[in-house]
Amino acid sequence: QKKYKTAADTIRHTFDNYPRTKDRGFWHAYSRQHQLWLDGMYMSMPFLVRYGQAFNDQKYACDEAVKQLLIYAKHLNDPASGLLYHAYDESGTQPWAQPVTHHSSYFWCRAIGWYGMALIEVLDGLPHHHERRGDLITLVRQLAGAYEKYQDLASGRWYEVVDKATTPGNWLQNSSSSMYTYTLSRAIERGYISKRYASVMNKGYKGVLTQISRDDQGFAHIANICGGTNVGDLQFYLDRPRNTDDFHGLGSFLIMNEQLRKA
C-alpha cells in the first residue's frame, strides 16, 4: 500500500541531513548532541538496509550501514574484553565521558545486545562481495567469544553490567540474555562462528525459559527486564528497575524464541 512506502521514504530521508560527529557517525538523537550510543544501531541500520533492498537504494544503504557500525565500533569497542562500551561523547562534556577516549566506563548488557543484533541483520542484507563484510563478521566473532566468556554458567544468562558478575547488586537480565542467544544462533546458522558455540546458545535459551511464568488465566510473563536506560555510572546501571513484561524484554524474547524454535 502506498501509505507504507510514504512512511518508509520519510524515515529513509531523515538520514539525508541527520546530524553527525566529525567522523560522520549519526548522533543517537537530536537531544543527544555529539553522542553515539550502541542502542541506536539496531534502531536504524537494519531498517536502512531493508529499505535499500526494497527500493533500489542498496548501494547507499549498505555502505552507510557498514560505515556507521564501524564508526561506532571505533569509539566503543574494547578488544581486551570483547565487549563494547555503552556510549561515546565527541564533545567530552558529559559527566560519564572518559577524559581521553570520551566513551563511557561500563559494559551495559542491552546496548551490546542491540549492537550484536544490528550486525547480524545488516549482514543478512549485505551483498557477499561487499568490501567491508569481513570487518562486520570479525565483530560478530569477537562478541561471540565475549558472550561465552561472561555467561553465567549456573543460569545460562548474562548480567546487567556484563563483566562484573561478583559486584554486589548486579543481576541477571533477560532482554540482553535473549539478544545474545539470538545473535549466537543466527551467527552459527550463517556460518560466521563455530558450531561449538551451540552449547553457549542452548544454555542461554534454557536460562531465559526459566524466567517465563504463567498466571492463573494462562497468560505468560517474563521477569527481570531492565527498564529503559540512559548512560550513567555503575550504581545507575545496577539500580535500574527490574521489570516484568517490559517491551524491551518481550520483543527480544519473541525474536529469540522464533529463531530458536526453528533451530
C-alpha positions in Angstrom: 0.0 0.0 0.0 1.2 3.4 -0.9 1.0 4.8 2.6 3.7 2.3 3.8 6.0 3.4 1.0 5.4 7.0 2.1 6.2 6.2 5.7 9.4 4.3 4.7 10.5 7.1 2.4 10.0 9.6 5.3 12.2 7.6 7.6 14.8 6.9 4.9 15.2 10.6 4.1 15.7 11.6 7.8 19.2 10.2 7.2 20.0 12.8 4.5 20.6 15.7 6.8 20.7 13.9 10.2 23.4 15.4 12.5 26.7 13.5 12.7 30.0 13.5 14.5 33.1 14.9 12.7 33.9 11.4 11.5 30.3 11.0 10.2 28.7 8.9 12.9 25.0 9.5 13.4 24.1 11.1 16.7 22.0 8.9 18.9 19.2 11.6 18.9 18.8 15.3 18.3 18.7 15.6 22.1 21.9 13.6 22.4 24.2 16.0 20.6 27.6 14.7 19.6 26.8 11.3 21.2 26.9 7.8 19.8 25.0 5.1 21.7 25.2 1.4 20.8 21.4 1.1 21.1 20.9 3.3 18.1 22.4 0.9 15.6 19.5 -1.5 15.9 17.0 1.3 15.8 18.3 2.5 12.4 20.6 0.4 10.4 18.6 -2.8 9.8 15.8 -0.6 8.5 18.1 1.3 6.2 19.5 -1.9 4.6 16.0 -3.3 4.1 14.9 -0.1 2.6 17.8 -0.3 0.2 16.8 -3.8 -0.8 13.1 -2.9 -1.4 13.5 0.4 -3.2 16.7 0.1 -5.3 18.8 2.1 -2.9 21.1 -0.7 -1.9 24.5 0.9 -2.7 23.9 3.9 -0.4 22.0 1.9 2.3 24.6 -0.9 2.6 27.6 1.4 2.5 26.1 3.8 5.1 25.1 1.0 7.5 28.5 -0.6 7.4 30.2 2.7 7.9 28.0 3.5 10.9 28.6 0.1 12.6 32.4 0.5 12.1 32.4 4.1 13.3 30.6 3.1 16.5 33.0 0.2 17.0 36.0 2.5 16.6 34.8 4.6 19.5 33.2 1.9 21.7 35.0 -1.4 21.1 37.1 -2.9 23.9 39.1 -5.7 22.2 40.6 -6.8 25.6 37.2 -7.9 26.9 35.5 -8.3 23.6 32.7 -6.1 24.8 31.6 -2.6 23.8 31.0 0.5 26.0 27.5 1.9 26.1 28.2 5.4 24.6 30.7 8.0 23.3 30.5 11.8 23.6 32.6 13.5 20.9 32.5 16.8 22.9 33.7 15.2 26.1 31.3 17.3 28.1 29.1 14.5 29.5 29.9 13.6 33.1 30.2 9.9 32.1 32.7 10.6 29.3 36.3 9.4 29.9 38.8 12.3 29.7 40.9 10.9 26.8 38.6 8.4 25.0 35.3 10.2 25.6 33.5 6.8 25.9 31.5 5.7 29.0 33.0 3.4 31.5 30.7 0.4 31.7 29.5 -2.5 29.6 25.7 -2.3 29.8 24.2 -5.6 28.7 21.3 -4.5 26.4 23.3 -1.9 24.4 25.7 -4.7 23.5 22.8 -6.9 22.6 21.3 -4.3 20.3 24.6 -3.9 18.5 25.1 -7.6 18.0 21.6 -8.0 16.6 22.3 -5.0 14.3 25.4 -6.7 13.0 23.5 -9.9 12.2 20.6 -8.2 10.5 22.8 -5.8 8.4 24.9 -8.8 7.3 21.7 -10.6 6.2 21.1 -7.7 3.7 24.7 -7.0 2.7 25.9 -8.3 -0.6 28.5 -11.1 -0.2 31.1 -9.2 -2.2 30.9 -6.0 -0.1 34.4 -5.0 0.8 33.8 -4.4 4.5 31.6 -7.5 5.1 34.6 -9.3 6.7 35.0 -6.5 9.2 31.4 -7.0 10.5 31.9 -10.7 10.7 35.1 -10.1 12.8 33.0 -8.1 15.2 30.4 -10.9 15.4 33.1 -13.4 16.2 34.5 -11.1 18.9 31.1 -10.7 20.5 30.5 -14.5 20.4 33.8 -15.0 22.3 32.8 -12.4 24.9 29.3 -13.9 25.3 30.9 -17.2 26.0 33.4 -15.7 28.4 30.9 -13.7 30.5 27.9 -16.2 30.5 26.8 -17.1 34.0 27.3 -20.9 33.9 24.8 -21.6 36.6 21.9 -19.8 35.0 23.0 -19.6 31.3 22.2 -15.9 31.4 24.2 -12.6 31.4 24.5 -9.8 34.0 23.2 -6.2 33.8 26.8 -5.0 33.8 28.3 -7.8 31.8 31.8 -8.1 33.2 31.0 -7.6 36.9 29.4 -10.9 38.0 30.7 -10.6 41.6 29.8 -7.0 42.1 27.1 -6.7 44.9 23.8 -5.6 43.4 24.5 -6.9 39.9 21.7 -9.1 38.5 20.9 -11.4 35.6 18.9 -9.6 32.9 16.6 -11.2 30.4 16.3 -8.8 27.4 20.1 -9.0 26.8 20.2 -12.7 27.5 17.6 -13.2 24.8 19.5 -10.9 22.4 22.8 -12.7 22.9 21.2 -16.1 22.5 19.5 -14.9 19.2 22.8 -13.5 17.9 24.7 -16.7 18.6 22.1 -18.8 16.9 21.9 -16.7 13.8 25.7 -16.5 13.6 26.0 -20.3 13.8 23.3 -20.7 11.2 25.0 -18.3 8.8 28.5 -19.8 9.4 30.0 -16.7 10.9 31.1 -18.6 14.1 31.9 -22.2 15.0 29.1 -24.6 15.9 30.8 -25.2 19.2 29.0 -22.0 20.4 25.8 -24.0 20.3 26.4 -25.0 23.9 26.5 -21.3 24.9 23.4 -20.7 22.9 21.5 -23.6 24.4 22.4 -22.6 27.9 21.2 -19.1 27.2 17.9 -20.3 25.7 17.2 -22.6 28.6 18.2 -19.9 31.1 15.7 -17.4 29.6 12.9 -20.0 29.6 13.3 -20.4 33.3 12.1 -16.8 33.6 8.8 -17.5 32.0 5.8 -17.8 34.3 2.1 -18.4 33.7 -0.6 -16.7 35.7 -3.9 -18.2 36.8 -5.6 -17.1 33.5 -2.9 -18.9 31.5 -1.0 -15.9 30.3 2.7 -16.0 30.1 5.0 -13.4 31.7 8.8 -12.8 31.7 10.6 -11.2 34.6 13.9 -9.4 35.3 13.9 -7.0 32.3 15.8 -3.7 32.7 13.7 -0.7 32.1 14.6 2.0 29.6 18.1 3.2 30.4 20.3 6.3 29.8 24.1 6.4 30.3 25.4 6.5 33.8 27.8 5.3 36.5 28.0 1.8 37.8 25.4 2.3 40.5 23.0 3.8 38.0 23.0 0.6 35.9 22.7 -1.7 39.0 19.7 0.3 40.3 17.7 0.1 37.1 14.2 -1.2 37.6 13.8 -4.9 37.2 10.5 -5.0 35.3 8.2 -7.9 34.3 6.8 -7.8 30.7 8.8 -4.6 29.8 8.6 -4.3 26.0 12.4 -4.5 25.6 12.2 -8.0 27.0 9.0 -9.1 25.3 10.3 -8.1 21.9 13.8 -9.6 22.3 12.3 -12.8 23.7 9.9 -13.2 20.8 12.7 -12.6 18.3 14.9 -15.1 20.1 12.2 -17.7 20.5 11.2 -17.7 16.8 14.9 -18.2 15.9 15.5 -21.0 18.5 12.3 -22.8 17.7 13.4 -23.4 14.1 17.0 -24.0 15.2 
